[in-house]
Amino acid sequence: MRSRRGIRRAALALTLATASALAVTGCAAGAPRTAQHSAAGSSATPEPTKTVDPATAYVNARLANMTLRQKVASLLMLHQPGTDGAALRGFVDRYGVGGMILMGDNVPGSPAALAAQNAAMTASDPQLPPLVAIDEEGGDVTRLPWDTLPGADVLKAQPPAATQAAFSQRAALLKQAGVTVNFGTIADTTADPGSFIYDRVLGTTPAAAADRVAASVTGERGQVFSTLKHFPGHGETEADSHTSIPTTGVSVADWRARDAPPFGAGIAAGTELVMFGHLVYSAVDAAPASLSAPWHRILSDTLGFHGVTITDDMRMLQDSGLPQYANAEENAVQALAAGNTMLLYVLPADPAAAGLDPDALIDAVVAAVGSGRIPAAQIDADARKLLELRHALATKE
């Protein structure tokens, strides 16, 4: 314990120090806080250094250096037949597309050959490889001859754990082959054997389909990017969207009860992509969902999905034979204006033979931005989403 004299000395010292500080403060009245600290002889607390995530910095820099035309081109996923990786790489570089879809005519005889082909196709820009997608559902839709795992026709009668196991093993096959996106999860549901999609659905009731859709996404996680298709659901009609525009008058309430649950479950499980179908739900919009802004708002606002959206093959609109969808360039503009992140085109070796020209598609979208039909900020946001997804491939361990 201190003596009384020590206490008095300490008190006197404190009084003098306080008076001195007040005098200095008074001289600096009205000065900024940093000036007051300087006059008092104390240093200001430095602000914490802001760290920028390297992936974000990369995407910011890449986006800032892209022209509008390059941004628009990056929103296309195309197909070119063949198994020559170098030729496919030339096709990617020719148009600057953000992705390629593999069909049966792109699949060589072995997993090793496909891996080498995909490695060659994506070698131009290791930090930003194009997405490499495939429809590998199993069962009726199987592109890889060596994929003998069960598909929905079998899995719908088994517990959800069987779906998770099958999709996990299938995703491993795809990853080994250099495929990065699987258009493999059917989130449609129907109990109607007359529907063309019936053999491909993972469940014949909303609850059964939801359980297996979530299981498929969980199984693919960390190996390939998952995709739910065909939003808002193919199960309400028997018609085939490859040759027509299936149309239903089902109410929004019935859609929520019957068709939405599997999509909601897959979104909750973490799917990275949702594919929009060329399907008309007239209670929401007279336009197909792939060209419908209201359906894109429902997906984001009601189901909470904010990832990458992609159309089903855009050529299917033309193949419907309906005159309002005969113009490929106009379809592209409408699809992006509606809210799709990416447009899918399955092209033949000569795109002109299908009445398509990738350059003309890009030109039409660039012109639509110039005229104000599509906001430039929307193109930037879409391009950013895809840059992030593609760059994530380069930074995966």
C-alpha positions in Angstrom: 0.0 0.0 0.0 1.3 3.5 -0.9 2.1 6.2 1.8 -0.1 9.2 2.1 2.7 11.4 0.7 3.0 9.1 -2.3 -0.7 9.3 -2.9 -0.6 13.2 -2.7 2.3 13.3 -5.1 0.5 11.0 -7.6 -2.6 13.1 -7.3 -0.6 16.3 -7.9 1.1 14.8 -11.0 -2.3 13.7 -12.4 -3.7 17.2 -11.9 -0.8 18.8 -13.6 -1.0 16.4 -16.5 -4.7 16.9 -16.9 -4.3 20.7 -16.9 -1.6 20.5 -19.5 -3.7 18.3 -21.7 -6.7 20.6 -21.4 -4.5 23.6 -22.3 -3.2 21.9 -25.4 -6.7 20.8 -26.4 -7.9 24.3 -25.9 -5.2 25.7 -28.2 -6.4 23.3 -30.9 -10.1 23.9 -30.5 -12.0 23.2 -33.7 -9.0 21.3 -35.2 -9.7 17.8 -36.6 -9.3 14.9 -34.3 -6.1 13.8 -36.0 -4.6 17.3 -35.5 -5.5 17.1 -31.8 -3.7 13.8 -31.4 -0.7 15.2 -33.2 -0.5 18.3 -31.0 -0.8 16.1 -27.9 2.1 14.1 -29.1 0.1 10.8 -29.6 -0.2 9.0 -33.0 -3.5 8.3 -34.7 -4.6 4.7 -34.8 -3.9 3.4 -38.3 -6.9 2.2 -40.3 -6.8 -1.6 -41.0 -5.4 -2.6 -44.3 -8.2 -3.8 -46.7 -7.4 -7.1 -48.3 -8.8 -7.9 -51.7 -9.6 -11.5 -52.4 -7.3 -12.6 -55.3 -10.2 -14.2 -57.2 -12.3 -11.1 -57.0 -9.3 -8.9 -58.0 -8.7 -11.2 -61.0 -12.4 -11.0 -62.1 -12.5 -7.2 -61.6 -9.4 -6.7 -63.7 -10.6 -9.2 -66.4 -14.0 -7.6 -66.7 -12.6 -4.1 -66.8 -10.5 -5.1 -69.8 -13.2 -6.7 -71.8 -15.0 -5.0 -74.7 -18.8 -5.2 -74.9 -18.5 -7.7 -77.7 -16.2 -9.9 -75.6 -18.6 -9.8 -72.7 -21.6 -10.8 -74.9 -19.6 -13.6 -76.5 -18.7 -14.9 -73.1 -22.5 -15.5 -72.5 -22.7 -18.1 -75.2 -22.3 -21.9 -74.8 -21.9 -23.5 -78.2 -21.4 -27.0 -79.7 -19.1 -28.0 -82.5 -18.8 -31.7 -83.6 -15.6 -33.6 -83.4 -13.0 -35.1 -81.1 -10.0 -33.0 -82.1 -9.1 -30.9 -79.1 -7.0 -28.5 -81.0 -9.8 -27.8 -83.5 -12.3 -27.4 -80.7 -10.0 -24.9 -79.0 -9.8 -23.0 -82.3 -13.6 -22.8 -82.3 -13.6 -21.5 -78.7 -11.0 -18.9 -79.5 -12.7 -17.9 -82.8 -15.8 -16.7 -81.1 -14.6 -16.1 -77.5 -17.4 -18.1 -76.0 -17.8 -18.9 -72.3 -18.6 -22.5 -72.7 -18.9 -25.6 -74.9 -21.4 -28.4 -74.6 -20.3 -32.0 -75.5 -22.7 -34.2 -77.4 -22.3 -37.8 -78.5 -20.3 -36.7 -81.5 -17.7 -35.2 -79.1 -17.1 -38.4 -77.1 -14.1 -40.5 -78.2 -13.6 -44.2 -77.2 -12.1 -43.9 -73.8 -12.1 -41.7 -70.7 -8.4 -41.0 -71.2 -9.0 -39.8 -74.7 -11.9 -37.5 -73.6 -9.7 -36.1 -70.8 -6.9 -35.3 -73.3 -9.4 -33.7 -75.7 -10.9 -31.5 -73.1 -7.5 -30.5 -71.8 -6.5 -29.4 -75.3 -9.8 -27.6 -75.8 -9.4 -25.5 -72.6 -5.7 -24.9 -72.8 -5.7 -21.4 -74.3 -6.4 -19.5 -71.0 -5.5 -21.6 -67.9 -6.8 -18.9 -65.6 -10.2 -18.7 -67.4 -11.1 -22.0 -69.0 -14.5 -22.2 -70.8 -17.1 -24.2 -69.1 -17.4 -27.8 -70.5 -20.9 -29.1 -70.1 -22.6 -32.4 -70.9 -26.1 -34.0 -70.5 -25.1 -36.9 -68.4 -28.3 -37.9 -66.6 -27.9 -41.7 -66.9 -30.6 -44.0 -68.2 -32.2 -42.6 -71.3 -29.7 -39.7 -71.7 -26.2 -41.0 -71.4 -23.4 -39.5 -73.5 -20.5 -41.5 -72.0 -20.5 -45.2 -73.1 -18.6 -46.1 -70.0 -21.2 -44.6 -67.7 -23.1 -47.7 -66.6 -24.5 -46.1 -63.4 -28.3 -46.1 -62.9 -30.5 -43.3 -64.2 -33.8 -41.9 -63.1 -35.8 -44.8 -64.5 -34.2 -47.0 -61.8 -33.4 -44.4 -59.1 -36.9 -43.2 -58.7 -37.9 -46.5 -57.1 -34.9 -46.5 -54.7 -34.1 -44.5 -51.6 -32.6 -41.0 -52.1 -29.3 -42.3 -50.9 -29.0 -44.4 -54.1 -29.4 -41.2 -56.1 -26.7 -39.5 -54.2 -24.3 -42.4 -54.7 -25.0 -42.7 -58.4 -24.6 -39.0 -59.0 -21.4 -38.8 -56.9 -19.8 -41.6 -58.9 -21.1 -40.1 -62.2 -19.6 -36.8 -61.3 -16.3 -38.5 -60.6 -16.3 -39.9 -64.1 -17.0 -36.4 -65.5 -14.3 -34.7 -63.4 -11.7 -37.3 -64.6 -12.7 -36.5 -68.2 -12.4 -32.8 -67.8 -16.1 -32.0 -67.8 -17.0 -29.2 -65.4 -20.8 -28.8 -65.7 -23.4 -31.5 -65.7 -26.8 -30.8 -67.2 -27.8 -34.0 -65.4 -30.5 -33.3 -62.8 -34.1 -33.5 -64.0 -36.1 -31.4 -61.5 -39.3 -31.9 -63.5 -41.8 -34.2 -62.0 -44.8 -36.1 -63.4 -46.7 -39.3 -62.7 -48.0 -39.4 -66.3 -46.4 -42.2 -68.3 -47.6 -40.4 -71.4 -45.2 -37.5 -70.8 -42.0 -37.6 -72.9 -40.1 -36.6 -69.7 -41.6 -39.4 -67.5 -38.7 -41.9 -67.8 -36.2 -39.2 -66.9 -37.9 -37.7 -63.7 -36.4 -38.6 -60.4 -39.8 -38.8 -58.7 -43.4 -39.1 -59.6 -44.6 -36.9 -56.7 -43.3 -33.5 -55.7 -41.9 -34.8 -52.4 -40.2 -37.9 -53.9 -38.7 -35.8 -56.7 -37.5 -33.1 -54.3 -35.6 -35.6 -52.1 -33.8 -37.2 -55.1 -33.1 -33.8 -56.8 -31.4 -32.6 -53.6 -29.5 -35.9 -53.3 -28.2 -35.6 -56.9 -26.9 -32.1 -56.3 -25.3 -33.2 -53.0 -23.6 -36.1 -54.8 -22.1 -33.9 -57.5 -20.9 -31.2 -55.0 -17.2 -30.4 -55.3 -16.7 -32.4 -58.5 -18.8 -30.7 -61.2 -21.2 -27.8 -61.2 -24.8 -29.0 -61.0 -27.7 -27.9 -63.1 -31.5 -28.3 -62.5 -33.7 -28.6 -65.6 -36.1 -27.7 -67.1 -37.5 -24.7 -65.1 -40.4 -24.1 -64.4 -41.1 -27.8 -65.0 -41.9 -30.0 -67.9 -44.3 -32.3 -66.1 -47.6 -30.4 -66.7 -48.0 -31.4 -70.3 -47.2 -34.4 -72.4 -45.7 -32.3 -75.2 -42.0 -32.4 -76.2 -40.2 -29.0 -76.3 -37.8 -30.3 -78.9 -40.5 -30.0 -81.5 -43.1 -27.7 -80.0 -43.7 -25.1 -77.3 -45.5 -27.1 -74.6 -48.2 -24.9 -73.0 -50.2 -25.3 -69.8 -52.9 -23.1 -68.1 -52.1 -24.5 -64.7 -52.5 -22.0 -61.9 -49.6 -20.4 -60.1 -50.9 -22.1 -56.9 -50.8 -25.5 -58.5 -47.3 -24.8 -59.9 -46.1 -24.0 -56.4 -47.5 -27.2 -55.0 -46.7 -29.6 -57.8 -43.7 -28.3 -59.8 -41.7 -25.9 -57.6 -40.7 -28.3 -54.7 -37.9 -30.2 -56.6 -36.4 -27.0 -57.9 -36.5 -25.5 -54.4 -34.9 -28.5 -52.9 -32.1 -28.5 -55.5 -31.5 -24.8 -54.9 -31.3 -25.4 -51.2 -28.8 -28.2 -51.8 -26.5 -25.7 -53.6 -27.0 -26.1 -57.4 -24.8 -23.7 -59.4 -27.0 -23.5 -62.5 -30.7 -23.6 -63.4 -31.7 -24.4 -67.0 -34.9 -22.6 -68.4 -37.2 -24.7 -70.5 -39.1 -23.4 -73.6 -42.3 -23.9 -71.8 -45.4 -21.6 -71.6 -47.3 -21.3 -68.3 -50.0 -19.0 -69.5 -51.1 -18.0 -66.0 -47.7 -16.3 -65.6 -46.7 -15.2 -69.1 -47.7 -15.9 -72.7 -44.0 -16.2 -73.6 -41.9 -19.3 -73.0 -40.2 -19.3 -69.6 -36.8 -19.0 -71.4 -37.9 -15.6 -72.8 -39.9 -14.6 -69.7 -38.8 -11.9 -67.2 -41.6 -12.8 -64.8 -40.4 -16.4 -64.5 -36.8 -15.2 -63.9 -38.1 -13.0 -61.1 -40.0 -16.0 -59.6 -36.9 -18.1 -59.6 -34.9 -15.4 -57.9 -37.5 -13.8 -55.6 -39.6 -16.8 -54.7 -37.1 -19.7 -54.8 -34.1 -17.6 -53.9 -31.8 -18.6 -56.8 -29.1 -16.1 -57.7 -26.7 -18.3 -59.6 -26.2 -18.8 -63.3 -29.3 -19.4 -65.4 -29.0 -20.9 -68.9 -31.5 -21.6 -71.6 -32.2 -25.0 -73.0 -30.9 -25.3 -76.6 -32.1 -22.1 -78.3 -32.5 -23.9 -81.6 -35.6 -25.6 -80.2 -37.5 -22.4 -80.4 -36.9 -22.3 -84.2 -37.6 -26.0 -84.5 -41.1 -25.4 -83.0 -42.0 -23.9 -86.4 -43.9 -21.0 -84.8 -43.2 -17.8 -86.8 -42.6 -15.6 -83.7 -39.5 -17.7 -83.0 -38.1 -17.9 -86.5 -35.5 -15.2 -86.0 -32.5 -16.5 -84.1 -31.0 -13.1 -83.3 -34.3 -11.8 -81.9 -34.7 -14.9 -79.8 -31.2 -14.3 -78.4 -31.9 -10.7 -77.5 -35.2 -11.6 -75.8 -33.6 -14.5 -73.8 -30.9 -12.2 -72.4 -33.3 -9.3 -71.8 -35.5 -11.8 -69.8 -32.7 -12.5 -67.4 -30.8 -15.5 -68.6 -27.1 -15.5 -67.8 -26.1 -17.8 -70.7 -27.5 -19.0 -74.0 -27.1 -22.5 -75.2 -26.8 -23.5 -78.9 -26.2 -27.1 -80.1 -24.8 -26.3 -83.6 -23.8 -28.6 -86.5 -20.4 -28.5 -88.0 -21.6 -25.6 -90.3 -23.8 -23.4 -88.1 -25.2 -21.7 -91.2 -26.8 -25.1 -92.1 -29.0 -24.6 -89.0 -29.7 -21.0 -90.0 -27.4 -19.7 -87.3 -24.3 -17.5 -87.2 -22.6 -17.0 -83.8 -21.2 -13.6 -85.0 -24.7 -12.4 -85.9 -26.0 -13.5 -82.5 -23.3 -11.5 -80.8 -23.9 -8.5 -83.1 -27.6 -8.5 -82.4 -27.1 -8.5 -78.6 -24.4 -5.7 -78.9 -26.9 -3.7 -80.9 -29.6 -4.3 -78.3 -27.4 -2.9 -75.6 -26.7 0.1 -77.8 -30.4 0.8 -78.3 -31.2 0.3 -74.6 -33.2 -3.0 -74.9 -30.7 -4.7 -72.7 -28.9 -2.6 -70.0 -25.2 -2.6 -70.2 -25.1 -3.2 -66.5 -27.0 -6.4 -67.0 -24.4 -7.7 -69.4 -21.7 -6.7 -67.0 -23.4 -8.6 -64.2 -23.9 -11.7 -66.4 -20.3 -11.7 -67.6 -19.1 -11.3 -64.0 -21.1 -14.3 -62.8 -19.6 -16.5 -65.6 -16.1 -15.1 -65.0 -16.4 -16.1 -61.3 -17.6 -19.6 -62.2 -14.9 -20.1 -64.8 -12.1 -18.7 -62.7 -13.1 -21.0 -59.8 -12.2 -24.0 -62.0 -8.6 -22.7 -62.3 -8.3 -22.1 -58.6 -9.7 -25.5 -57.5 -7.2 -27.8 -55.8 
